[in-house]
Amino acid sequence: MAYEKKEQLYEGKAKKVYASNDPEVVIVSYKDDATAFNGLKKGTITGKGAINNRMTNNLMRRLEAKGVPTHYVEELNDRETAVKKVSIVPLEVIVRNISAGSFAKRYGVEEGIVFDQPTIEFSYKNDDLGDPLINDYHALAMELATPEEIETIKKYAFKVNEVLKKILLDANIRLIDFKLEFGRLADGTITNWSEVGGADAPIVVVGREAGSGTRSAFEEILEIEDQCAYANELDSTGAVMARVASTPGAIGYISLDVLDDTVKALKLEGADPTEENIKAGSYFLSRPFVMATKGEISEQNDLVKALFDYIYSAEGSEIVKSVGLITVEQ
């Protein structure tokens, strides 16, 4: 989908947010402004917005690949990105691995202490109050989040920490601490398998790249064109199958001819993806491979007629079956 920037909705210290032609998507535009001490110190760094945009999107894609749902939709240009529209949970979530900065000052400890396990802090997101520290019970008392949301926030915050530590350590950088914010989707979108009776794990949707025939057929048959929020868009069926097989909570679509025991094929309305069910139409997620002629086959020359006769013959049908495809009757 081509996203169009509409009216400005918000401007903060580091970014502007605009409406788009999709009511569930907004466009974030990163600024070159730099602030410190909660906005008391300000400046400009040329190119900062473009760097923030690309680094943020890179990290969001890598978090999605590890099963962490994010608001990322599509990078539009060097400093603008389309993201899911959410309502912000008014909590700033700070994860710390090593004592430093305000933590060391607040508790009177030396900087540089490596914690045996990471700590987590909540701040009430309110600039007028200076974003004061609060605990779980404060958040519940002020109805800032539900008990389930707080547990989900903690789970994903520690998962993000685990992923970011590895990414940065590979670049010889130690992750001291960082801050996260979380949001709620307006449409009640299901993002965890536990919401539909499965395990407590994020749903990771893996699909083909835009323009893929497999993707077009899948979305058209299910009438979900331009509605899929993919964590990964890959350029081959084999890559999709490999990613699903190696990623907990992942789900995707592939052609039946490449299906193997590294992944599990799902039923549709109780029907397994078998040749019998596909021919009967009870497994409806299927598409034909079409050979086109100008006019009826009976009107073609002898070579074309011979080709179709061979395809429909017993020998031709065996070749079709041998590559995992399903034959049709003449």
GISUL-V379004 format. One record per residue. RES is the residue in three letters. SS is DSSP state (h for helix, s for strand, l for the rest). PHI is phi in radians with two decimals (none if undefined). BURIAL is # if it has 24 or more other C-alpha atoms within 12 Angstrom, else .. Layout:
BEGIN
res:ss:phi:burial
RES:SS:PHI:BURIAL
RES:SS:PHI:BURIAL
END
This chain:
BEGIN
res:ss:phi:burial
MET:l:none:.
ALA:l:-1.55:.
TYR:l:-1.54:#
GLU:l:-1.95:.
LYS:s:-1.38:#
LYS:s:-1.91:.
GLU:s:-1.24:.
GLN:s:-1.27:.
LEU:s:-1.80:.
TYR:s:-2.86:.
GLU:s:-2.38:.
GLY:l:-2.01:.
LYS:l:-1.20:#
ALA:l:-2.14:#
LYS:s:-2.70:#
LYS:s:-2.02:#
VAL:s:-2.15:#
TYR:s:-2.11:#
ALA:s:-1.21:#
SER:s:-2.25:#
ASN:l:-1.32:.
ASP:l:-1.93:.
PRO:l:-1.11:.
GLU:l:-1.71:#
VAL:s:-2.29:#
VAL:s:-2.09:#
ILE:s:-1.99:#
VAL:s:-1.71:#
SER:s:-2.05:#
TYR:s:-1.45:#
LYS:l:-1.68:#
ASP:l:-1.54:#
ASP:s:-1.18:#
ALA:s:-2.20:#
THR:s:-2.29:.
ALA:s:-2.59:.
PHE:l:0.96:.
ASN:l:1.00:.
GLY:l:1.56:.
LEU:l:-1.26:.
LYS:s:-1.98:.
LYS:s:-2.31:.
GLY:s:-2.90:.
THR:s:-2.30:.
ILE:l:-2.15:.
THR:l:-1.04:.
GLY:l:1.53:.
LYS:h:-1.04:#
GLY:h:-1.07:#
ALA:h:-1.14:#
ILE:h:-1.14:.
ASN:h:-1.01:#
ASN:h:-1.05:#
ARG:h:-1.24:#
MET:h:-1.18:.
THR:h:-1.05:#
ASN:h:-1.16:#
ASN:h:-1.06:.
LEU:h:-1.20:#
MET:h:-1.09:#
ARG:h:-1.11:#
ARG:h:-1.26:.
LEU:h:-1.17:#
GLU:h:-1.02:#
ALA:h:-1.12:#
LYS:l:-1.71:#
GLY:l:1.59:#
VAL:l:-1.75:#
PRO:l:-1.21:#
THR:l:-2.28:#
HIS:l:-1.55:#
TYR:s:-1.12:#
VAL:s:-2.09:#
GLU:s:-2.84:#
GLU:s:-1.39:#
LEU:l:-1.64:#
ASN:l:-2.79:.
ASP:l:-1.16:.
ARG:l:-2.36:#
GLU:s:-2.24:#
THR:s:-2.45:#
ALA:s:-1.48:#
VAL:s:-2.34:#
LYS:s:-1.18:#
LYS:l:-1.36:#
VAL:s:-2.33:#
SER:s:-1.73:.
ILE:s:-1.31:.
VAL:l:-1.29:#
PRO:l:-1.32:#
LEU:s:-2.26:#
GLU:s:-1.66:#
VAL:s:-1.94:#
ILE:s:-1.95:#
VAL:s:-1.91:#
ARG:s:-2.19:#
ASN:s:-1.86:#
ILE:s:-2.46:#
SER:l:-1.17:#
ALA:l:-2.94:#
GLY:h:0.91:.
SER:h:-1.11:.
PHE:h:-1.10:#
ALA:h:-1.10:.
LYS:h:-1.18:.
ARG:h:-1.12:.
TYR:h:-1.82:.
GLY:l:1.14:.
VAL:l:-1.98:.
GLU:l:-1.20:.
GLU:l:-1.34:.
GLY:l:1.68:.
ILE:l:-1.31:.
VAL:s:-1.49:.
PHE:s:-1.29:.
ASP:s:-1.10:.
GLN:s:-2.54:.
PRO:s:-1.14:#
THR:s:-1.80:#
ILE:s:-2.33:#
GLU:s:-2.26:#
PHE:s:-1.98:#
SER:s:-2.08:#
TYR:s:-1.29:#
LYS:l:-1.29:#
ASN:l:-2.71:.
ASP:h:-1.05:.
ASP:h:-1.10:.
LEU:h:-1.69:.
GLY:l:1.34:.
ASP:l:0.90:.
PRO:l:-1.18:.
LEU:s:-1.17:#
ILE:s:-2.42:#
ASN:l:-1.97:.
ASP:h:-0.97:#
TYR:h:-1.21:.
HIS:h:-1.07:.
ALA:h:-1.06:#
LEU:h:-1.23:.
ALA:h:-1.12:.
MET:l:-1.55:.
GLU:l:0.99:.
LEU:l:-1.39:#
ALA:l:-2.80:#
THR:l:-1.51:.
PRO:h:-0.98:.
GLU:h:-1.15:.
GLU:h:-1.14:.
ILE:h:-1.09:#
GLU:h:-1.14:.
THR:h:-1.13:#
ILE:h:-1.03:#
LYS:h:-1.08:#
LYS:h:-1.06:#
TYR:h:-1.27:#
ALA:h:-1.07:#
PHE:h:-1.22:#
LYS:h:-1.16:#
VAL:h:-1.05:#
ASN:h:-1.04:#
GLU:h:-1.06:#
VAL:h:-1.23:#
LEU:h:-1.15:#
LYS:h:-1.01:#
LYS:h:-1.17:.
ILE:h:-1.05:.
LEU:h:-1.28:.
LEU:h:-1.10:.
ASP:l:-1.10:.
ALA:l:-1.78:.
ASN:l:1.07:.
ILE:l:-2.13:.
ARG:l:-1.60:.
LEU:l:-1.52:#
ILE:l:-1.39:#
ASP:s:-2.79:#
PHE:s:-2.84:#
LYS:s:-2.13:#
LEU:s:-2.19:#
GLU:l:-2.26:#
PHE:l:-2.17:#
GLY:s:-2.38:#
ARG:s:-1.86:#
LEU:s:-1.26:.
ALA:l:-1.28:.
ASP:l:-1.65:.
GLY:l:1.22:.
THR:l:-0.96:.
ILE:l:-1.39:.
THR:l:-2.11:#
ASN:s:-2.33:#
TRP:h:-1.09:.
SER:h:-1.12:.
GLU:h:-1.28:.
VAL:h:-2.17:.
GLY:l:1.53:.
GLY:l:-1.72:.
ALA:l:-1.28:.
ASP:l:-1.37:.
ALA:l:-2.68:#
PRO:s:-1.17:#
ILE:l:-1.46:#
VAL:s:-1.94:#
VAL:s:-1.61:#
VAL:s:-2.02:#
GLY:s:-2.54:#
ARG:s:-1.48:#
GLU:l:-1.26:.
ALA:l:-1.01:.
GLY:l:1.69:.
SER:l:-1.21:.
GLY:h:-1.14:.
THR:h:-1.10:#
ARG:h:-1.12:#
SER:h:-1.05:#
ALA:h:-1.13:#
PHE:h:-1.01:#
GLU:h:-1.22:#
GLU:h:-1.22:.
ILE:h:-1.08:.
LEU:l:-1.54:.
GLU:l:0.99:.
ILE:l:-2.27:.
GLU:l:-1.00:.
ASP:l:1.06:.
GLN:l:-1.97:.
CYS:l:-1.44:#
ALA:l:-1.79:#
TYR:l:-1.44:#
ALA:l:-1.32:#
ASN:s:-2.44:#
GLU:s:-2.07:#
LEU:s:-1.97:#
ASP:l:-1.71:.
SER:l:-2.74:#
THR:h:-1.09:#
GLY:h:-1.07:#
ALA:h:-1.19:.
VAL:h:-1.09:#
MET:h:-1.10:#
ALA:h:-1.13:#
ARG:h:-1.18:#
VAL:h:-1.11:#
ALA:h:-1.13:#
SER:h:-1.79:.
THR:l:-2.03:#
PRO:l:-1.01:#
GLY:l:1.38:#
ALA:s:-1.47:#
ILE:s:-2.52:#
GLY:s:-2.79:#
TYR:l:-2.35:#
ILE:l:-2.49:#
SER:l:-1.38:#
LEU:h:-1.05:#
ASP:h:-1.21:.
VAL:h:-1.88:.
LEU:l:-1.06:#
ASP:l:-2.40:.
ASP:l:-1.44:.
THR:l:-1.38:.
VAL:l:-2.30:#
LYS:l:-1.93:.
ALA:l:-1.40:#
LEU:l:-1.67:.
LYS:l:-1.36:.
LEU:s:-2.05:.
GLU:l:0.86:.
GLY:l:1.51:.
ALA:s:-1.77:.
ASP:l:-1.38:.
PRO:l:-1.39:#
THR:l:-1.81:#
GLU:h:-1.02:.
GLU:h:-1.06:.
ASN:h:-1.21:.
ILE:h:-1.16:#
LYS:h:-1.14:.
ALA:h:-1.38:.
GLY:l:1.54:.
SER:l:-1.28:.
TYR:l:-1.76:.
PHE:l:-1.54:#
LEU:l:-1.50:#
SER:l:-2.58:#
ARG:l:-2.43:#
PRO:l:-1.52:.
PHE:l:-1.65:.
VAL:l:-1.87:.
MET:l:-1.86:.
ALA:l:-1.81:.
THR:l:-2.26:.
LYS:l:-1.53:.
GLY:l:1.69:.
GLU:l:-1.18:.
ILE:h:-1.06:.
SER:h:-1.10:.
GLU:h:-1.64:.
GLN:l:-1.49:.
ASN:l:-1.30:.
ASP:h:-1.10:.
LEU:h:-1.14:.
VAL:h:-1.13:.
LYS:h:-1.06:.
ALA:h:-1.14:.
LEU:h:-1.07:.
PHE:h:-1.20:.
ASP:h:-1.06:.
TYR:h:-1.20:.
ILE:h:-1.03:.
TYR:h:-1.46:.
SER:l:-1.28:.
ALA:h:-1.05:.
GLU:h:-1.13:.
GLY:h:-1.12:.
SER:h:-1.09:.
GLU:h:-1.14:.
ILE:h:-1.12:.
VAL:h:-1.04:.
LYS:h:-1.15:.
SER:h:-1.16:.
VAL:l:-1.77:.
GLY:l:1.51:.
LEU:l:-1.69:#
ILE:l:-1.98:#
THR:l:-1.37:#
VAL:l:-2.18:.
GLU:l:-1.48:.
GLN:l:-1.26:.
END
